[in-house]
Amino acid sequence: MKYAIISDIHSNLEALQAVLKKVDSIGVDQILCPGDIVGYGANPNECIDIIRDRASVILCGNHDHAAVGSTKIEFFNPHAKEAILWTQEVLRPDCAEFLKSLPYTASVDGAFFVHSSPCEPEKWNYILQPADALNEFKCFEGDICFVGHSHFALVFVKEGDSCERALPSSFQLKKDRRYIVNVGSVGQPRDHSPAASFATLEISKEIVQFHRVDYDCHLACEKILKAGLPSFLAERLLVGE
């Protein structure tokens, strides 16, 4: 089996369409989505419709929950908060019900999936450093966990009692190691590259590969501005921040 893991779409229809075109070109058996379909961008309903149709496993993200009132937004930054309030206004009732129904975690083919962190998925904690990751390895079975949330594509590798942070373009799973893989963001990368990010997992070859896809950032920006959303949310797409 070969899986595409796409996360943090954030209502960016242009990025999602470009990623799915790439996914179709490389050939995968299933698409898995660890959450945050909405937030920030201008096409929440369209992105939900596509993910609901294309992905076999879909998890909730903090923006998904915030858009339906299941997560408080007082700790969101002002731009994110404004985008959530706008999303709440334009979200179709069926899309809202769909977001409410999404689970926090899933296991597929021995791999664990969660939006934020295995230990307390409902608290939306970030895994940014090896010290963060070390604790999280205690909270899932198996050798590999896939997350999103931080919008940075990276890998935490645990060998024995030590953990290192790595940024490989691809890597092969090794029997004596465990992994937490952040697949990055489709709709709002923050690693100084505007290209959409996702990853693939090929079970038979035990290979994880990261992919970057260029898309029409300018059209996505125009839609954000036309919707009356903060200009900052458009500008950051162009620089990947």
N, C-alpha and C positions, 0 to 999 in steps of 0.2 A: 504493500500500500504506500501511496505517496500523498502527503497532505500539504496543503497550503494553509498557513496560519496568518490571518490578516486581522489587525487590531487597530483601534483608535482611528476610526474612519472620520469621525467628527463632522458629519454632514457635508463632506467634500465629495460631491458627485463626480467631478472630473477626475480626481485622484482614484476613486474607487473604480470607475470604468476603465481607466488605464491599467490598474493593477489586475483586474479581472481579464482583460485582454492578454496580459502577460501570462497569467495563470493558465489560461486556455491554450496558449501557444506552447508552454512547456509540458502540459499534460499532468493533471493530478487526479486522484480518485475522489478526494473530498476536500472541501473548504471548511476550516474551523475559524471561528471568530471569538476571541477573548474579550469582546466588549468595547464600549464607548463608540456606538454607531453614531450618536448625535452629539451636539454641542459645538460651539464655535462657528461652524459653517452654515450655508444658506439652504441646504437641501436635505433636511432631516427625514421627511416622509419618503422621498425617493430612495435614499440610502437604506432605510429600513425595508422598503419593499424589495430591493435587490438582495440584501443580505438574507432576508426571510426566505427568498426563493432559492438562493445559491448555496448557503452554508448549511451543513448538516448538524453542526454544534454551534450554538450562539450563547455567550455568557453576558451578564450585565456588567456594565462599567459604572463608575461614579457619576458620569454625566448622564447616562441613561436613567439611572435612578433619580438623579436630581430633576430631570425633565418631567418626571411623573410624581414628584413630591415625596419620594421614598428616601432621599438623602437631603439633609439640610445644606443650604448654600451660603451660610454666613461666613464660611472659611474660604470660599471661592474668591479669586481676585476679581476686581470690579468688571473687567472685560468678560471673564467667564460667566460671572453672575448675570450680566446683561444678556449674554447669548442664551443662557438657560431660560431666562424670563421670556425672551422672544420665542424660543423653541416651544415653550409651554403654550404660547398663544397660537402657534401655527400647526402644532402636532394634531394629526387626525385622531379621532377617538380609538380606532382600531389599532393604530400604531402605538398609542399610549398603553393600551391593554397588552399589547405584545411586549413592550419594554417591561411592564410590571411582572410579566410571567417568567422572565429570564432567570436562570439559576446563577449562583456564584461560581461554581466549580464543575468540572467534568473530567473524566478519565477516558482516554481513547488509546487503544493499542499499547497499554502500559505507560503512556505519557499522561501527566497531570496538567490541567489547564485552569488558569484563574486570571482575572483581570489585574489584580494588584499584588497580593501576596498570599501564600498558602496558609499562613498561621491564623490571620484574622482578615479574611477577604472582605468582610463587611465594613472594616475600618479604613480601607483604601490607603494602606501604608505603602510607601515607596521602597523599592530595593535598589539602592544606588551604589552602595559600597560593599566590599567583601564581608565586612562585619555585619551588615544587614542580612546578607545572603546566608551566612553561616547559621543563623537562628532559623531561617525559613526552611532549610533542608530537613529540619526535624519534623516538619508538618505535612509532608507528603511521602507516599510510598513510591517505589520505583526509582529510576535513575535520572529522569528528566522532567522538568516542569517548564511550561511556556507561560509567559506573562506579557502584559503591555504596560499601560499606565504612565510610564515616565517619558515615553516618546523617544527613547534612546535605544538603538539596536546594539545589544551587547550580550555577553555570556559570562556567567559566574561558574567557575569550575572548582569542584571540591574534590580533593584527593587526601584521604586520611582526615586529619583534623585541620587542614589548611584550605583556604579558599582564595582563588585569584580571579581577577576581572580581566576579560579578554575581548578583543574586537576583531575576530576572524571573519573573513568573507564566507568561509565554509569550514566545517570540521567533522571528523568522524568520531562517533561515540566509542569510548573505551570502557572496558569492563570494570576497571578499578576506580572509575571516576563517576561523579554525579554532576548534573548540570541544571542551572536555572537560565533559561534563554528569554531575553526580552526581544521581541520581534520588531520593535520600533513602531512607527505610526504610518498608516496609509495617508491620512488626511492632514497631519500637522507635525512633520518631523522637527526635532529640535536639536539635531546634531550638526547644524550649519550646512546641511544639504537640503534643498527643497524637494528633492526626488522622493516619491512615496516609497515606503519601506515595508517589506513583508518577508516571511521565511518559509522554507519548505522542509519537511521531514520525510525522508525516504526510509521506511522501516527495514526493507530487505538489505539495503546497503549500510544502514545505520549512519546516514549522513544528514546533517543539518546545513542548509545553505541560505544565506541572506541574499535578497534581491532588492535592487533599487530601480524605480521606474519614473521616467520623466512624464509630466503631464502638463496640461494647459493651466498653469498657476494663475495667469492673468485673468482668465475667464472666471475661475473660482473667486478671485479677488473682486472682480466687478460685481459678482452676485452678492458678495458679503456687503459691499458698499451700497448696492441698490436696495438691499433689505433693511438698511438703516442700522446695521450692526457696527460696532466700533472699528474705525479704520485700522487700528493696531492689529486686529485679527486678520485683516487682509495683507497688511505690510509684512507680517512675520512669515507668511507663506512663501514669499519671494526669496527669503534668505535662510529659511530652515531654522528658525529660532523660536 
